[in-house]
Amino acid sequence: MSSKTVVIISFLVDFLDIVLSLAAAILSGSIIMVSQVLEGISDLISSGLLLVGVERSGQKEDRNHPFGYGREIYFWSLLAGIVMFTVTATLSIFFGWQRFIHPEEVHNIKLAFIVLAITAGTNGYAFYLSLKRLLRNRSIMGVARIFISSSLIETKTTFILDLMGMSASILGIFALGFYQITGDFRFDGLGAILIGATLAVLAFILLIGVVDLIVGRSASLETEAKIKAVALSTPQVNKVLGLKTLHIGSGRLLVNLDVHLNHNLTTRQIEGLIQKIKNDIKNQIPEVKHIQVELET
């Protein structure tokens, strides 16, 4: 499944969540459901920004952008993260605090539970798709390490968006559950505060990763080790003397490789070896889109 498909599914899920949560918020008067509406609007805006970024980053390279427009997705992902952090989280905490200090009864609480269960399920499905694309057949045990090292920023963003939506729904269910068990109206406001705090933490994690990519992050140690191994698999390569990598878009790497070749090679043989090294690396590591191989002594 492509990254664009994952973003589109997340967008549709967010739209459905807004409609259901808004109806439940009006009929129940629960501030938790208001937080759900805010979270859904934020996710919808963020998903829309990501769709713009995915489209624009796919433009072909030109004279002014010789390595393409891949890095533009970082800008749109940054905007999405800012929306999550500054708008949704802040408003959820604010409205939650107001309801906590001025508690009110929640009406039609069963409807609120039903909607929260539905949104937890829809966001859970979208989260599963984002997780599946992020892992790409690797073990779920290393999901934290994979998330940190991955350059699939649009997938990472939808992963966070869907995790936020699912977490918000689950927190809302627990908060309203305590409200119903204890009869304490303040749990409605407390649930909204917890949802806002959770959104802020997850959005902050996303922003840190996006800023790192904008600054210019290298490939993971695992990927760089694989690049060196592929280069050394050519018998005429004695040693890899230097390797520099740079993420230039989602799943796109720029590689600069310094190698030491055997002596007594003709110019034509050297040219053929350099082309072979480039082809081997691109074939075995598809995310390498641009590679420069230089000879060093």
KALIN-V462142 format. One record per pair of residues at least 24 apart in sequence whose C-alpha atoms are under 10 Angstrom apart, sorted by sequence separation. I is the first residue (numbers start at 0). J is the second residue. D is the distance in Angstrom with one decimal. If there is no record, write none. Layout:
i/j/d
I/J/D
I/J/D
//
This chain:
i/j/d
15/39/8.6
16/40/8.8
17/41/9.8
48/72/9.3
49/73/9.3
51/75/7.5
52/76/7.5
129/153/9.4
130/154/8.2
167/191/8.5
170/194/6.6
235/259/8.7
236/260/4.6
237/261/6.3
13/38/8.7
14/39/7.1
17/42/9.5
49/74/9.5
50/75/8.8
51/76/9.9
129/154/5.9
130/155/8.5
133/158/8.2
169/194/9.4
218/243/8.7
219/244/9.1
235/260/5.6
236/261/6.4
237/262/9.7
269/294/9.2
13/39/5.3
14/40/7.8
16/42/9.7
17/43/8.6
48/74/9.6
49/75/6.0
50/76/9.8
128/154/9.3
129/155/7.4
132/158/9.5
167/193/8.4
168/194/8.5
217/243/7.4
218/244/5.8
219/245/10.0
230/256/8.9
234/260/9.0
235/261/5.4
254/280/9.9
12/39/8.8
13/40/7.3
16/43/9.5
48/75/5.8
49/76/6.2
129/156/8.9
130/157/9.3
131/158/9.7
167/194/5.3
170/197/9.4
217/244/5.0
218/245/6.3
230/257/10.0
231/258/8.9
233/260/9.7
234/261/8.8
235/262/8.9
13/41/8.7
14/42/8.7
15/43/9.8
47/75/9.5
48/76/7.2
49/77/9.6
126/154/10.0
129/157/6.4
130/158/6.4
166/194/7.7
167/195/8.3
216/244/8.1
217/245/4.5
218/246/6.6
226/254/9.0
230/258/8.2
231/259/9.9
10/39/9.5
13/42/6.1
14/43/6.4
46/75/9.8
48/77/9.5
49/78/9.0
128/157/9.4
129/158/5.1
130/159/9.8
215/244/9.4
216/245/5.8
217/246/6.1
227/256/8.6
235/264/9.1
12/42/9.3
13/43/5.4
14/44/9.9
45/75/8.5
46/76/9.1
48/78/7.4
49/79/7.3
128/158/8.4
129/159/8.9
164/194/9.4
167/197/7.8
215/245/6.3
216/246/6.1
217/247/9.6
226/256/9.0
12/43/8.6
13/44/9.1
45/76/7.8
48/79/6.3
126/157/7.6
127/158/8.4
129/160/9.7
130/161/9.8
163/194/8.5
166/197/7.9
167/198/8.0
215/246/6.7
216/247/9.1
223/254/9.3
227/258/9.5
10/42/7.5
11/43/8.2
13/45/9.8
45/77/9.5
47/79/8.7
125/157/8.3
126/158/5.7
129/161/8.1
130/162/9.7
163/195/9.7
166/198/8.7
214/246/9.9
215/247/8.2
252/284/9.5
9/42/8.3
10/43/5.7
13/46/8.3
45/78/7.6
46/79/7.5
125/158/8.1
126/159/8.2
128/161/9.6
129/162/9.5
212/245/8.9
213/246/9.0
218/251/9.7
252/285/9.0
253/286/8.9
254/287/7.0
9/43/8.2
10/44/8.5
44/78/9.7
45/79/4.4
126/160/8.1
127/161/8.7
163/197/7.4
164/198/8.8
212/246/7.0
213/247/9.1
218/252/7.4
235/269/9.4
251/285/8.4
252/286/5.7
253/287/6.2
254/288/8.2
255/289/8.6
256/290/7.5
257/291/8.5
258/292/7.2
259/293/8.7
260/294/7.3
10/45/8.6
11/46/9.1
44/79/7.3
45/80/7.4
125/160/9.3
126/161/4.9
127/162/9.3
163/198/6.0
212/247/8.6
213/248/9.6
217/252/8.5
218/253/9.1
250/285/8.5
251/286/4.8
252/287/4.6
253/288/6.3
254/289/6.2
255/290/5.8
256/291/6.1
257/292/5.9
258/293/6.3
259/294/6.0
260/295/8.2
9/45/9.9
10/46/5.4
43/79/9.7
45/81/9.1
122/158/9.9
125/161/6.1
126/162/6.0
162/198/9.3
163/199/9.5
212/248/8.7
217/253/9.0
218/254/9.2
236/272/8.8
250/286/5.2
251/287/5.9
252/288/5.7
253/289/4.9
254/290/4.6
255/291/4.8
256/292/4.8
257/293/4.8
258/294/5.3
259/295/5.5
260/296/8.3
9/46/6.9
10/47/7.0
42/79/8.3
45/82/7.0
124/161/8.6
125/162/8.8
126/163/9.3
163/200/9.8
212/249/9.7
217/254/9.3
235/272/7.9
236/273/9.8
249/286/8.8
250/287/8.1
251/288/5.9
252/289/6.7
253/290/5.9
254/291/6.2
255/292/6.1
256/293/6.1
257/294/5.7
258/295/5.9
259/296/5.9
8/46/9.4
9/47/9.7
41/79/8.3
42/80/9.7
44/82/7.9
45/83/7.5
122/160/8.7
123/161/6.9
126/164/8.9
160/198/8.9
163/201/7.2
234/272/9.9
248/286/9.6
250/288/9.0
251/289/8.4
252/290/8.3
253/291/8.4
254/292/8.3
255/293/7.7
256/294/8.6
257/295/6.1
258/296/8.1
6/45/9.8
7/46/7.6
10/49/9.5
41/80/9.6
44/83/9.1
122/161/5.2
123/162/7.4
125/164/9.7
126/165/7.9
159/198/9.1
162/201/8.5
163/202/8.7
233/272/8.2
256/295/9.8
257/296/9.3
6/46/6.3
7/47/8.6
10/50/8.9
41/81/10.0
42/82/8.7
121/161/8.9
122/162/7.2
123/163/9.9
125/165/9.3
236/276/9.3
246/286/9.3
247/287/9.8
248/288/10.0
5/46/9.9
6/47/8.5
41/82/6.5
42/83/7.4
122/163/8.5
123/164/8.2
124/165/9.2
160/201/8.6
246/287/9.2
247/288/9.0
7/49/9.3
40/82/9.9
41/83/5.9
119/161/9.4
122/164/5.8
123/165/5.7
159/201/6.6
160/202/8.5
233/275/8.4
245/287/9.7
246/288/10.0
247/289/9.4
6/49/7.2
7/50/7.5
40/83/9.6
41/84/9.4
119/162/9.6
121/164/9.0
122/165/5.1
123/166/9.1
159/202/7.4
230/273/9.6
233/276/7.3
244/287/9.2
6/50/6.8
41/85/9.9
120/164/9.8
121/165/8.1
122/166/8.9
232/276/9.0
245/289/10.0
38/83/8.0
41/86/7.4
42/87/8.9
119/164/7.1
120/165/7.5
122/167/9.8
123/168/9.9
159/204/8.9
160/205/9.7
230/275/9.2
231/276/8.9
244/289/9.9
3/49/8.8
4/50/9.7
37/83/9.7
40/86/9.8
41/87/6.0
118/164/7.5
119/165/4.7
122/168/8.8
156/202/9.0
159/205/7.2
230/276/5.8
233/279/9.2
244/290/9.1
3/50/7.1
6/53/9.0
40/87/8.2
41/88/9.3
118/165/7.1
119/166/7.6
158/205/9.7
229/276/7.7
230/277/8.4
232/279/9.4
2/50/9.8
38/86/9.1
39/87/8.9
117/165/9.9
119/167/8.1
120/168/9.0
229/277/9.6
243/291/9.9
37/86/8.4
38/87/5.7
115/164/10.0
116/165/9.5
118/167/9.2
119/168/5.2
120/169/9.8
156/205/6.9
230/279/7.8
3/53/6.8
37/87/5.7
38/88/7.9
115/165/9.1
118/168/6.4
119/169/6.5
155/205/7.7
156/206/9.4
226/276/9.7
229/279/6.8
230/280/7.1
242/292/9.5
2/53/8.3
3/54/8.6
36/87/9.4
37/88/8.6
117/168/8.7
118/169/9.1
119/170/9.9
229/280/6.1
35/87/9.4
38/90/9.5
115/167/8.7
116/168/7.0
119/171/9.8
156/208/9.9
228/280/9.3
229/281/9.8
241/293/9.4
34/87/7.9
37/90/7.7
38/91/8.1
115/168/5.1
116/169/7.8
119/172/9.4
152/205/9.0
155/208/9.3
156/209/9.3
226/279/9.3
227/280/9.0
240/293/9.8
34/88/8.8
37/91/7.2
114/168/8.7
115/169/7.3
155/209/9.6
226/280/6.3
229/283/7.9
240/294/9.1
241/295/8.9
36/91/9.7
115/170/9.3
116/171/9.5
225/280/8.7
226/281/9.2
229/284/9.2
239/294/9.6
240/295/7.3
34/90/7.8
35/91/8.6
112/168/9.3
115/171/7.0
116/172/7.6
152/208/8.5
239/295/9.1
240/296/8.5
33/90/9.7
34/91/5.2
112/169/10.0
115/172/6.4
147/204/9.5
152/209/7.3
226/283/8.7
238/295/9.7
33/91/7.9
34/92/8.6
114/172/9.7
147/205/9.5
150/208/9.0
225/283/8.8
226/284/7.6
238/296/9.7
34/93/10.0
112/171/8.4
113/172/9.3
146/205/9.9
149/208/9.4
150/209/9.1
225/284/8.0
31/91/8.4
34/94/7.9
111/171/9.0
112/172/6.3
147/207/9.8
148/208/9.0
152/212/8.8
30/91/8.6
33/94/8.4
34/95/8.0
111/172/8.5
112/173/9.7
147/208/7.1
226/287/9.3
33/95/9.2
146/208/9.2
150/212/7.7
222/284/8.1
230/292/9.9
31/94/9.0
112/175/7.8
30/94/7.0
31/95/7.5
111/175/8.5
112/176/8.7
222/286/9.7
30/95/6.5
222/287/9.9
29/95/10.0
30/96/9.8
109/175/9.7
150/216/9.1
30/97/9.4
31/98/9.6
108/175/7.8
150/217/9.7
30/98/7.0
108/176/9.5
148/216/9.4
150/218/8.4
29/98/9.2
30/99/9.6
148/217/9.3
149/218/8.5
150/219/9.5
218/287/9.9
105/175/9.0
108/178/9.8
148/218/7.5
149/219/8.0
108/179/8.4
148/219/5.8
30/102/9.8
147/219/9.3
148/220/9.0
30/103/9.3
105/178/9.0
148/221/9.5
29/103/8.4
31/105/9.8
104/178/9.6
105/179/9.4
145/219/9.4
148/222/9.8
28/103/8.4
29/104/8.0
30/105/8.6
77/152/9.8
144/219/10.0
28/104/7.8
29/105/5.4
76/152/7.2
80/156/7.9
27/104/8.9
28/105/5.6
29/106/7.5
73/150/9.7
75/152/9.9
76/153/6.9
79/156/8.1
83/160/8.6
27/105/5.6
28/106/6.3
29/107/9.1
73/151/9.9
75/153/9.1
104/182/9.1
26/105/9.2
27/106/4.3
28/107/8.4
29/108/8.2
32/111/7.1
35/114/9.9
39/118/9.7
72/151/9.6
73/152/7.1
76/155/9.4
77/156/9.4
80/159/9.5
104/183/9.0
105/184/7.7
26/106/7.0
27/107/4.9
28/108/9.1
31/111/8.9
32/112/9.8
35/115/8.5
72/152/7.5
73/153/8.4
76/156/6.9
80/160/9.3
83/163/9.6
103/183/9.5
104/184/6.0
24/105/9.6
25/106/9.6
26/107/6.6
27/108/6.2
72/153/7.3
76/157/9.7
79/160/9.5
102/183/8.5
103/184/5.9
104/185/9.2
24/106/9.6
25/107/10.0
26/108/9.1
27/109/8.9
29/111/7.9
32/114/8.9
102/184/5.3
103/185/7.8
105/187/7.9
23/106/9.7
24/107/9.7
27/110/7.5
28/111/9.4
32/115/8.2
35/118/9.1
101/184/9.0
102/185/5.3
104/187/8.7
23/107/8.2
26/110/8.2
27/111/6.8
31/115/9.6
100/184/9.9
101/185/8.0
102/186/8.6
103/187/8.4
23/108/8.9
26/111/8.7
99/184/7.8
100/185/7.5
102/187/7.8
103/188/9.1
23/109/9.7
24/110/9.5
98/184/8.6
99/185/4.8
102/188/7.2
23/110/6.4
24/111/7.7
98/185/7.0
99/186/7.3
101/188/8.7
22/110/9.4
23/111/5.6
97/185/9.9
98/186/9.1
99/187/7.2
100/188/8.1
22/111/9.3
23/112/9.2
96/185/9.3
98/187/7.2
99/188/4.4
100/189/9.7
20/110/9.9
23/113/9.1
24/114/9.8
95/185/9.1
98/188/4.7
99/189/6.1
19/110/9.9
20/111/8.0
23/114/6.9
95/186/9.4
96/187/9.8
97/188/7.2
98/189/8.1
99/190/9.2
19/111/9.4
22/114/9.1
23/115/9.2
95/187/7.5
96/188/6.0
97/189/9.8
99/191/9.1
21/114/9.8
95/188/4.2
96/189/7.2
98/191/8.8
99/192/8.7
19/113/9.7
20/114/6.5
94/188/7.5
95/189/6.1
96/190/9.7
98/192/9.5
19/114/6.3
20/115/7.8
93/188/9.5
94/189/9.9
95/190/7.2
96/191/8.0
97/192/9.7
151/246/10.0
154/249/8.9
19/115/8.9
92/188/8.7
95/191/4.6
96/192/6.5
150/246/7.0
152/248/8.4
153/249/7.3
20/117/9.8
91/188/9.3
92/189/8.8
94/191/7.4
95/192/4.9
149/246/9.9
150/247/9.1
151/248/8.0
152/249/5.9
16/114/8.4
19/117/8.7
20/118/8.3
92/190/9.3
93/191/8.7
94/192/7.9
95/193/8.5
150/248/7.3
151/249/4.6
152/250/8.5
16/115/9.0
19/118/8.2
53/152/9.9
91/190/9.5
92/191/6.3
93/192/7.5
95/194/9.0
150/249/5.3
151/250/5.5
53/153/7.5
91/191/5.7
92/192/4.4
95/195/8.3
149/249/8.7
150/250/5.6
151/251/8.8
16/117/8.4
17/118/9.3
52/153/8.4
90/191/9.4
91/192/6.1
92/193/7.5
94/195/9.5
149/250/8.0
150/251/7.9
15/117/9.8
16/118/5.8
90/192/9.3
91/193/8.6
92/194/7.6
93/195/8.6
150/252/9.2
15/118/8.3
16/119/9.3
49/152/9.4
50/153/8.7
88/191/9.5
89/192/9.2
91/194/7.0
92/195/5.0
49/153/6.4
88/192/8.6
91/195/4.8
92/196/6.9
13/118/8.9
16/121/8.2
48/153/10.0
49/154/9.5
88/193/9.5
90/195/7.5
91/196/8.3
92/197/10.0
12/118/8.3
15/121/8.7
16/122/8.6
88/194/7.6
89/195/6.6
92/198/9.8
46/153/9.0
49/156/8.2
87/194/9.6
88/195/4.2
89/196/8.3
91/198/9.0
92/199/9.6
12/120/10.0
13/121/8.8
49/157/8.6
87/195/7.0
88/196/6.3
91/199/9.9
12/121/6.3
13/122/8.0
86/195/9.8
87/196/9.9
88/197/7.8
89/198/9.1
11/121/9.8
12/122/6.7
46/156/8.5
88/198/5.5
89/199/7.9
12/123/10.0
45/156/8.6
46/157/7.3
84/195/9.1
87/198/7.5
88/199/5.3
9/121/9.1
12/124/9.2
13/125/9.7
45/157/8.7
83/195/9.8
84/196/9.6
87/199/8.2
88/200/9.0
8/121/9.9
9/122/7.8
12/125/7.4
85/198/9.9
86/199/9.6
88/201/9.9
8/122/9.8
11/125/9.6
42/156/9.9
46/160/8.3
84/198/7.0
85/199/8.0
88/202/8.7
9/124/9.3
10/125/9.5
42/157/8.7
45/160/8.1
83/198/7.1
84/199/5.1
87/202/9.9
8/124/9.4
9/125/5.8
83/199/7.2
84/200/8.2
8/125/6.7
9/126/8.3
42/159/9.7
43/160/9.3
84/201/8.4
85/202/9.2
7/125/9.8
8/126/10.0
42/160/6.1
81/199/9.9
83/201/8.9
84/202/5.4
6/125/9.0
9/128/9.2
41/160/9.0
42/161/8.2
80/199/9.6
83/202/5.9
84/203/6.7
5/125/7.5
8/128/8.9
9/129/8.8
82/202/8.8
83/203/8.9
5/126/9.3
8/129/9.7
39/160/9.3
42/163/8.8
80/201/9.2
81/202/7.6
84/205/9.7
5/127/10.0
6/128/9.7
38/160/9.1
39/161/10.0
42/164/8.1
80/202/5.6
81/203/8.6
83/205/9.8
84/206/8.8
5/128/6.6
6/129/8.5
79/202/9.0
80/203/7.5
83/206/9.8
4/128/9.6
5/129/6.4
39/163/9.6
80/204/9.2
81/205/9.5
4/129/9.9
38/163/8.1
39/164/7.4
77/202/10.0
80/205/6.5
81/206/7.5
2/128/9.8
38/164/6.9
79/205/9.5
80/206/5.7
2/129/8.4
5/132/8.3
79/206/9.0
80/207/9.5
0/128/8.4
77/205/8.4
78/206/9.2
0/129/9.6
35/164/7.9
38/167/8.1
76/205/8.8
77/206/6.4
80/209/8.6
2/132/7.6
38/168/10.0
76/206/8.3
77/207/9.4
0/131/9.0
1/132/8.0
2/133/9.4
77/208/9.4
78/209/9.9
0/132/7.1
35/167/7.0
77/209/6.2
34/167/8.4
35/168/7.4
76/209/7.0
77/210/7.5
34/168/9.7
75/209/9.7
76/210/9.7
32/167/9.8
73/208/9.7
74/209/8.2
31/167/8.9
32/168/9.1
35/171/8.4
73/209/6.1
74/210/9.1
77/213/9.2
150/286/9.8
31/168/9.0
34/171/9.1
72/209/9.6
73/210/8.1
73/211/9.7
74/212/9.9
31/170/9.2
32/171/7.9
73/212/7.1
74/213/7.8
31/171/6.1
73/213/6.3
30/171/9.8
31/172/9.2
72/213/9.7
29/171/10.0
70/212/8.5
71/213/9.2
31/174/8.4
70/213/7.5
31/175/8.2
70/215/9.8
29/175/9.0
6/153/7.4
10/157/9.0
13/160/9.2
5/153/8.8
6/154/7.4
9/157/6.7
13/161/8.7
16/164/8.8
2/151/8.2
5/154/7.2
8/157/9.5
9/158/9.1
12/161/8.9
2/152/9.5
3/153/8.2
6/156/8.9
7/157/9.6
10/160/9.8
2/153/6.9
3/154/8.7
6/157/6.3
9/160/8.0
10/161/9.9
13/164/8.4
2/154/6.1
5/157/7.5
6/158/9.4
9/161/7.0
12/164/9.6
1/154/9.4
2/155/9.9
5/158/9.3
6/160/10.0
34/188/9.8
2/157/9.3
29/184/9.9
31/186/9.3
32/187/9.2
30/186/10.0
31/187/6.0
34/190/9.0
35/191/8.5
38/194/8.9
30/187/6.3
31/188/6.9
34/191/5.9
38/195/8.7
29/187/6.6
30/188/6.3
31/189/8.6
32/190/9.8
33/191/8.3
34/192/8.8
37/195/9.8
28/187/9.9
29/188/8.4
30/189/9.4
31/190/6.2
32/191/8.3
35/194/8.6
30/190/8.4
31/191/4.9
34/194/7.4
35/195/9.8
38/198/8.3
30/191/6.5
31/192/8.7
34/195/7.7
29/191/9.3
30/192/9.7
31/193/9.7
31/194/8.2
73/247/9.6
72/247/9.8
73/248/7.6
70/246/8.0
71/247/9.1
72/248/6.9
73/249/8.3
69/246/9.0
70/247/5.3
71/248/7.4
72/249/7.3
69/247/5.7
70/248/4.4
71/249/9.4
68/247/8.2
69/248/3.9
70/249/7.4
67/247/8.2
68/248/7.5
69/249/6.5
66/247/7.5
67/248/8.6
69/250/8.9
70/251/9.1
66/248/9.4
69/251/7.4
69/252/9.9
66/251/9.8
66/252/9.9
66/253/8.5
57/248/9.3
56/248/7.5
57/249/9.8
56/249/8.6
53/249/9.0
66/288/8.8
66/289/7.7
2/249/9.4
//
